[in-house]
Amino acid sequence: MRIGIDFDNTIICYDKVFAAVARQRGLVPEGWDGLKNEVRDHLRSREGGELAWQGLQGFVYGKGIGGAEVYPGVQEFLATCSLAGAKVYIVSHKTRYGHQDPDRTDLRDAARSWLRGAGLIDTADAALSAGDVYFEDTQAGKVDRLASLKLDVFIDDLVDVFEQPHFPTTTRSILFTRSQRPCPARCKPIATWAEIRREVFAA
């Protein structure tokens, strides 16, 4: 089995670090503790908020990435992949540099460093190696990459990926989401990694 997984907000959870950095920068009230999307919506609701959001995002995805966490269940899922002999790839839409980042931190290097620090790549028993990690400049390029890998399963938190016209119909699609909003018929919404593990390895 060949399995592809998105990176941002699928393997890595930024919720706590977005709120913490937003408080440090005075972008939200002291004691405010929302999720990443709530921080984004809060900032975008006011004048100049889009630039503030881009600057915050550039920092969190780069220098601030150390404060992010692995989603619960990801490590168990990858361990099951190893036991099953499944080949795993990370395929993500991630530009090299963030918007509004004066330091020009390489976001792809930061992500790979985080993956190593979390023990998810380049360890003796890891299901992934650095060569299995692909970062693409555009969403279309991301879909081109996962198509070229001939994946049996792809897991992502963004429904837009599965709606791309050239998304391969032979790839089983799992949407990692807690939302109750409708999603395309081709993808199955699942809220936790424990449930994803059961779904992928049910047979």
N, C-alpha and C positions, 0 to 999 in steps of 0.2 A: 504494500500500500504506500502511496505517495501523498503526503499531507502538507499543505501550505497553511501558514498562519500569518496574519497581519501582526504588526508590532505595536504601534501607538494605540492605547486604550483597548487592546485585546490581550496582549501579554503583559504590558506594563501599565500600571494604574497611577495616574498623576493627581488624583483627587486631592489628597492631603497637601501635597507640595504646592499646587496652584493656590489653594486657600491661604497657606502659610506665607507664600511670597507676596500675594496680593495684600495681605495684612501688613507685612513689613514695608511695602511701598506706599501704604496709605490709600490704596485703591478701593478698599472695602472697610467698613467700620471694624474697630477692635472687637474681637470675640466672634466675628462673622465666620461661619464655618460651612460654606456650601461646597457642592461638588464642582468639578471642572466646568461642566456646561452651565452651571448656575453662575459661576464667576464670569464666564464669557458673556452670558446674557445680561448680567448686571452691568458690566463695563460697556457693552454695546448700546445700552439704553440711554447713555448720556453723551453729551457733546465731546468729541475727541476720544470716545471710548474705543473705537476700532484700533487706533494707533496704540493706545495703552494695552489693549488685548494682545496685539501683535508683539509688542515689546515683552510682555509677560510670558507669552508663549515661547518666544525665542530664547529667553533666559531659562525657563523650566526645561525645555527640550535639550538645552546645551549645558551650561554650567550648573544649573540646578537639578539636573536629572538624578543625582545621587539620592535625593529625598524621595524618589518614586519607589513604588513597591511592585512586587510580582502579584498578579491577580491570584487569589486563592484557587487552588486546584490545577494551576498550570504545570507545576513541577510534577504532580502526580500523573497528569496527562502525558507529559513527555517521558516519564519513567515507563508508562504503559506502552508508549510507542517503541521504546528501546526493547522491551521484553517481546513485543510482537514483531520486531524486525522491520518496522515501518520507517521509511525515509522521510525526514521532516525538513522543511524549508521555511524560512521567514521571508515574506515578500511584502514590502511596505512602500507606500508613497511618502518619501521624505526628501526634501530638498537638502542640499549640502549646508546651506546657511539660512538662519532665520531672518524674518523681516524685523526691522527695527532693532537689530542687534549690533551695537557699535563695536563689540569685541570680535565679531566674525568667527564665532565658535563653530567648528565643524560638527554639525548635528549627527552625522553618520558615525563619526569616530566616537562621539559621546555615547551613542546608542550601543555600539559594539563594546565599549568599556563597561557600560552598565550590565550588558548581557554576561560578560565575563565575571564581573563582580557578583552577580546573582547566581553564578555557577551554571548558567544555562547553555553556554558554548565552551568548547575547547577544554573540557574536563574529561577524565578517563571514562566516565559513564554517561556523559551527556549525549542526548539524542541529536544534537546539532553541533556543527563545526562552523568556524568563521566563514568558510567557503560556501556554506548553505544559506547565508544571509544576503538578501538582495534589497537595495534601496533604489527606488526609481524616482525620476524627476517629476513625472506626471501620473495621474490616475490611469490614463490610457496605457502608458508604459508599464505600469504595474500589472495590468491585465494581460498585456503582451507577454510579460515575463512568466506569469503563472500559467499561461497557456502553453508556453514553450517547455515548461517543466512537466507537462502532461500529468497534472495532479488529479488524484482520485477525489480529494476533499480539500476545500478551502474554507477557512474560518476568519471572519472579519466582523468588526463592529459597525461598519458603514454599509448601508443598503445600496448606496450609489455604485459601489463596486459591482454588485451583482446585476445592476441595471445597465451596465455598459453593454452596448450591442454586440461586442465581440467577446464577451465573457463565454468561455467554453461550456457548451451545454452538457458535455460529458463529465464535468467536474461537479461533484456534490457540494452544495452550498449551505453553510451554517452561519447564521447571523447571531453574533454574540450580543445580546441585548436584554435589558429588563423592561423595555418599552412594550406597550400593548398595541402600538400603532400597526396598521396593516403592512405587510411586506410582500415582495413578489412571490408568486406561487413556486418559483424555482428554488427559493431558499427557506430553510427551516429556522425559526427564531428559537434560541435557547438561552436561558438566563445565567447559567453557572457552568464552570468548567467541569464540575463533577458530572453534570448532565451531558455535557459534550462528550466526555470520555465514555459514558454509557452508550450514547448514540453511535459514536464512531466504531466502537469495539463490541457492539451488541452481538455480532455474529460469532 
